């Protein structure tokens, strides 16, 4: 979904132009400044989106960001300083923080996995397990956390999973059908082919028909290592399923090229951020920046 459309939907959902509390308690002409502060350690993602939210609510809001996407922050770090009409600042607050906290949570979770793999040649990849409408933003947050993107959508690559294999009859038949589809494409551009394998016998069958990628699903590190021994370097090897932060490095050390983690997008906890009005009537100081 277009980010501008997503922002407009979020602002409409929150009725930001009819903030009854602010209308009742804050003079329409009151100007002030606010700080967005990190309450936990993490990685920032979503600054341009938050900036667009404030602009969409009131072009009179001025944002002075002290952090950029992909920056690590510690608890107490001032992420941004804002100046403008206080009513508008408060109206935009929740929508802007919803985007920032959610996307920064994904970047933070991805960075934790990426850090765990330091020193190996393995990369962390995302999946299509994303929030509807948020896919582009969430996948960008994965990049900010040091990961890589898998398929953006169903037309970006051919990923043969167990249901495709069942419907087609075998791994051989399914991979061959996808290879034929590539040969028949009018654009002349081949699309990569990946096949999911659950056993070493399936890996051997897949190797024989040479897809671009083999996905090892729900295999323990010992099985992944055995698969790596029979899969040639010309086929990229990916692992997924039951992989968590405490065992990711064990998988990486098998020689697998990448690990797909759905949890970095579908289950990442939000990074705790807060926005506080710190001064009114034009005083813009947010104080010490840790």
N, C-alpha and C positions, 0 to 999 in steps of 0.2 A: 504494500500500500504506500502511496505517496506520503512522505513525512508531513507535508503541509496539511494534507487531508486528515491525517491521524491527529495532528495537533488541534485542528478545528473541531474534530469530534470530541476530543478530550476536554476542550474548553467549554463546548456546549453541554457536555455531560455534567460539568461542575457549575453551570450557570454563572460563569465568572463575571458577567456584566450585570448581575443582580445580586450582589453580595449584601444581603440585608443587614448583617451584623456590622460590616464596615460602614455602610450608609448611615446607620443609626449612631455610630460611635466616633467616626473620624470625619473631620471637616473636609469638604471636597478639595480645598486648595492646599491642604497640608502636604508639605514635601518632607522627605526623609531619606535615610540610608539604612541598608540592611546588610548583614553578612550571612553567607552560606558557609557552614562549618562542618568538617568531617568529625563524626563522633567515634569512628573506628578507623583502624588502618585498612587501606584498600587501594584499588586502582580506579581512576576516574574514567567514565565514558558518558557521553551524551551532552557535552558542553554546547555544541551548536544547536541541539534540539531545545535545551533549556533557554538558550539565547533567543531562539525563534518564538518560544512560548511568551517570554516577557515582551518581545516586540509586538506580538499579535494582540496582547492585552492592552498595551499602551506604548506607543512609539516614544513617549517621553521618558521611559525607563532607560537608564544607562547602566550597562554591565561592564565591570572591570574584573575579568577572570584572572585569578592568581594561579590556576592550574589549567592544564590542557588535557585532552583525551590521551590516555595511556600513561599519565603521570601517577606515580605512587604517592599516597598521602598518609600521614599519620593522624591519630586522633588529636583534635584541636587545630588542625591546619585549616586556614581560611581558603576556601575554594574560590569564592568570588565575592566582590563588593558591588552592591546595587544602589542606585540613586534614582529617585523619582517620586511621583505621587504615592503616598502611603496606601491609599485605597487600592491602587493598581498593583502595588507590590504584593499586598496581601491576597488580592484576587488571583494573581498568577502563581502564588507560592506553591500550593499543593500540586498543581499540574506539572510545574517545572520540576519539583522535587520527585514526583512519581517517576518521571522519565529518568532523571539523573540517578536516583537510588537504584532503580531496577537495572539500568544498563551498567552502572558501576558495579553492581553485584555480580553480573555476568563476567565483566572484565576481571574482577577480583578472583572469582572462582577459577577462571581460565588461567590467570597468572599463577595461582597456587599449583595447578597441574603442570604448567610449563616449568615452574621452578623445580618441581620434583623430578623433572626429566633432564635437568641441566647436565651437560657432559655426555649425553647420548645423542644419537642421530635421529631420534624419534620425535614426532611432532604431535600436538594435540589438535584434533579436528572436531568441529561441531557436527550436528545432525539437523534434520528437518523438524525436530521436536522443539518448536518455537511457539510463542504466543501468536495467535492469529492476528495479522495486521502488523506485527512488530518484527517480522523476519529480517528485513534489511538492517534495521537498527541493532537487533540482537546479534546478528552475524558480524556487524561492524564492531560491536563490543567485544566479541571473541578475538578479533584482530588486535584490539587495544590491549587485551590481556596476554598477547603473545601466541595465540592459537592460529589455526588456519581454517578456512571455510571448506566444507564439503559441498554437496549440491545445494544450490540456491532454490531450485524447484525441480519438478519432474521432467522438464525438458532440458535440463542442464547436463544430464548424464543418464546412463542406463545402469541401474542397480538391480541385479537379479536376486531376489530373495526367495525364501522357501515357498511362498505362494505361487510365484512365477514358475519355479522349478516344478512344482506339483502340477500346475496347469499345462506346462509344456512337455512334461514327461521325464526330463532328466536335465542335469547341468549341461551336458554336451549339447542337447537339443536347444536349450535356452540360450546359451552363449552363441551357438551357430546362428540362431534366428536373429539375435542382435547384430552379429557381424554382417549378416545378409542385409539387415535394415540399413546399416552404414553404407554398404555398397550401393544400395538403391536410393540413397539420399540425393535429392536434386541439387542441394546447395554445394555438394562436393566436400562438405566439412564433416569429418568423422567425429562421432561422439564417443567418449570413453565408456568402456564396458567394465563393470565390476560384478563379481558373483560372490554370494555368501556361501560359506562352507561351515558345516557343523562337525564334521569328522575328518580324520586324515585321509580316509578313502575318497571323500568328496574333494579334498584338496588335490589328490593325485588326478582325479578326473578333470578338475578345472585346469590344472597345469597342462594337460594334454591338448586342450583347445585354446590355451593362451589368451585369457582376457587381459585387460590392462591392469586390473586390480583384483586381488582376492581378499575377501573379508572373512576373517576368522571369528565366528560368533560363539560366545560363551565357552571358549576354550581356556583352560588354565595355562599359566606360563610354561609349564613343561610341554604341553601339547603345541603351544605356539612355537616353541623352540624347535620341535621336531618338524613342524610345518615349514619353518624358515629354512631348514636344511634341504628341503626338496623343492622349494619354490625358487626359480631362478631370479637373479637380480633384475631382469628385464620386466618382471611382474611386481608391481608395488604391493606390499603386504600391509594389511590393516587389521587391527584387533578391536573388538567391542564386546560389551556384555559383561556385567559383574566386575567392572574395573572401577576402582575407587582410588582416592588419594593415597591410601596406605599401601596399595599394591601396584600402582601405575608404573613405578620404576622397575619392578620385577618384570613387567611386560616389556618395557622399553629395552631392557638389557638382553632380551631374546634376539634382538636384531630386527624386530618389526619396524616398518617405516613410520607408521602413525597409529594413534589410538583415538577412536571416536568416542566421545563422551556426551551423551544426551543431557546429563544432569547439569552441565554448565549453562545451558539455556533454560531447561524446564524446571530446575529445582534450585537455582542459585539464590541464596538469601540476599535481600537488598542491602546495599551499603548504607549505613545509618548516617544521614545528613540532616542538618537543621538550618532553618533560616530565622534570624531574629532581627527585628527592627532595633537599631542601636542608637540612632539619633534622629531628630526631626529638625525642621526649619533650617536645612542646608548644611548642617555639620556632617561631614562624610567620613570621619575617621572610624575605622573598625578596630583600631588598637594594634597590639602586637601580633605579628604573624609568625607562628612557630616554624 
